[in-house]
Structures are given as C-alpha cells and as structure tokens.
Amino acid sequence: MASGTPLVAPDRAKLLHGLTYVVDPPGLSQPVLGSVLDYWEKKRGTRRMPRRADIDALELKPYLRHLFLIEALGGGEFRYRLIGSEITERYGRNSTGKTVREIYGAMPAICDWMTDMLLAVTQQARPVLASGPLSAINKDHVVSESLHLPLADDGEIVTMIFGATRYSVAGRG
C-alpha cells in the first residue's frame, strides 16, 4: 500500500463513524504529534525503529498528558500499558492494563477497527495516524488524532506501540 493512503475502505469508514487511519502520514507539523514523531525519528536513528528502552517519557515532558504505550501481545491482541491523563480525562476512565477487546468488546465494529489499525502498525512497522470522532463514548463532536509508532527490541518484530493523541472540537481544528 502506498504511503499516505488510507487503509480503510470508504464504506467501512462510514460504518465506523468516520474512523480512518493512514500509514506513513505526510506532514505532521502539529505540535503534539509532530514533536512526538520527531522524537521517535531521532531515537530511531539509522535503524528501522527504536527499542522500547530508547524511549524516555520524561524527555517528552510537555506531552506526557498525551502519551500512550501499547503492548503487542501477538495473535491480534493488544494491551494498554500507559495512558496519559489527557486521554483518560477525555474517555472518563483509565484503561491502563486492559486489552483492546476488554475496552471495546461491546462495540465489535470499533474493536475490529482498532485491532486492524494496531495490526497495521505491527505488520508494516511504520507510523500510523488514526483519526475520527469519539463515537465510542458518545462524543461525536470531539475529534481524536492518534499517532502510533512501532518499537522493536530486536529491530524487526514490533513488541510495543508508542504514541500520542490530541483532541479538537469538530470544525475547530
């Protein structure tokens, strides 16, 4: 799939309330996501991707509220290991320690979409930008943009996904 091409068919995106994701998103200059991508690139250096040990959240102090860390468990399962306070406030809950299936199991379409998006990160080992309204918690007026960045201790197999999320009110950027 070409860089910057949405990986969700338009009819499926519509079914999922406008949720989309893009591998290798172009032009992330926005302060939170752009800064976290720059950090990941710096830590990556000449390697395909950085290791988990390369990431020090304290080096991203201005963005701590926006950060997350997801463990790839294998078999299409993912567990949230760290969720920043901005994310927990928006969702009204702290899902640290829970799997995607535990969080979204009652919403099969969203659960499948989340799993597909995270699998894109692990299988392609490239940055993935996910965006869409917070329909899962009935906040369609709030738009989420999340940058998902692969981490691999052996340089090949993605074991963790590091990233950041920012929010805006629909129509206001």
N, C-alpha and C positions, 0 to 999 in steps of 0.2 A: 504494500500500500504506500502511496506517495506521501511524503512528509507534508503535514498540514492538512491532510484530507480527513474529514470526519469518518469515524469508523462505525457510525450508527446509521442505518438506513432511514431516510426521511419519514417513512410511515411509522417506524418503531419509535423514532424521536418524538413524533406527535403523540403516540400512545403513551409515552413516558413523560408527558407534560413538558416537553422542550428540553429534556436532558440530552446533552451531546458530549462527545469527547474527541480530542484530536491528538494524534501522536506527533511529536516534534512541533509544537505550536510556534508559529512565527511571531516575532516582535513583541516579547513580553517586557515592556518598559515600565509597567505599573510598579510602584514602589514595593509592595509586599512580595508579589510573585516574581517580579523581575530581579529583586535583590536575592531572593532565595535561590532562583535559578543560577544567578551569577556565582553565589557561594558554592553550589553543587558543582558547577563547571570548574571553579578554582580547586576544589578538593579532588575532583576527578583527574585533573592534570592531563597527562597523555593516555591515561587508562580509559577503558570503555565506560566505567562508572566507579565511583568511590566505594570504600568499605564503610560499614556501619561505624567502626572505630574512628573514621576520619571526621565524622560529624559531631560537632560540639555545639549543642543548642545555645550555650552561653555566648558563643561568638555571634549569634543572631538575636541578641538580647532585645532589640527594638521590635522583633517579630515573634517573640515567644508565644504570645496570645494566639497567634495564627497557625502555629506549627502542629504537625501530627507525625506519627510514626506507626506504620502498619507492618505486621509480620506476615510474610507469605508462608503458610503452613503446608502447602502442597495440596494437590487434589482439588484446586479451586477454592480453597478455604483461606480466609484472611482474618487476622485478629488485630484490633487496635491496641497498641502498646502505650501510646502517648497522644493526648488530645489537649490542645491549647484551650485556655479559658474563653477566648472569643467564640470558639466552636461550641463548647459546652453551653455557653450562655445562649447562643442562637438556637440550639436544639432543646434547651431546657432540661438537659440531662448529661451525665458524664458516662460515656460508653467505653471508657478505658477497660481493657481486659475482655471485652466482648467481641465475638466474631460478627462478620457482616450478616451471616444468617441469623444470629441471635438478635441483631438490631432490626433487620428488615424482613424477617421471616414472614410476618403477617402481610407483607406487601410484595408478593412474588415477582412482579414485573420490575420493581425498583431493586429488589435483591439481585435479580438476574443481571440487570443493567450495571449495578455496582461491581458484581463479580466479573462481568465481561470487561469493564473498564480496567479493573485491577489486573486481570489476566493480560490485558494489552501491555501494561507496564512490565510485568514479569516476562512475558514472551518476547517482546520486542526490545526490552532493556533500554528504553528511551523515555524521555519526559512525556507525560501525558497531561493535557489540560482538560479538565471536566468542568462543565458549566450547566446551570439550569436553576429554576426556581426551587425553593424548599417545599415542594408539594407534599413530601412525605410527612411533614408536620403542619400542614395546612397554612403555610406562609408563602403563598404563591407570589406575593408582592416583593419578597426578598430573593435576590439572585445570588447564587454562590458560584465562585470560580475557585477551583482547587487545582494546584499543580502537584503532580505525583512524580517523584523522582526515584529511580531504581538504585539500590545499594546491593553490592555483592562482595562478600568476603574473599571469594576465590577469583573474582574478576569476571566470572561468567554467569553463574546462577544467581538470580535475584532472590535474596532472602528477606529483605526489608524494603519498604517503600517510605520514603521521607518526603515531606512536602508542607505546603501552606495553603490556607484557604482565606479568601477575602469575600466580603459581602457588600452588596449595594441594594438600594431600593430600585425596583423595576422602573425604568425610564429616567433614572437619575445618575447612572454610571457609577 
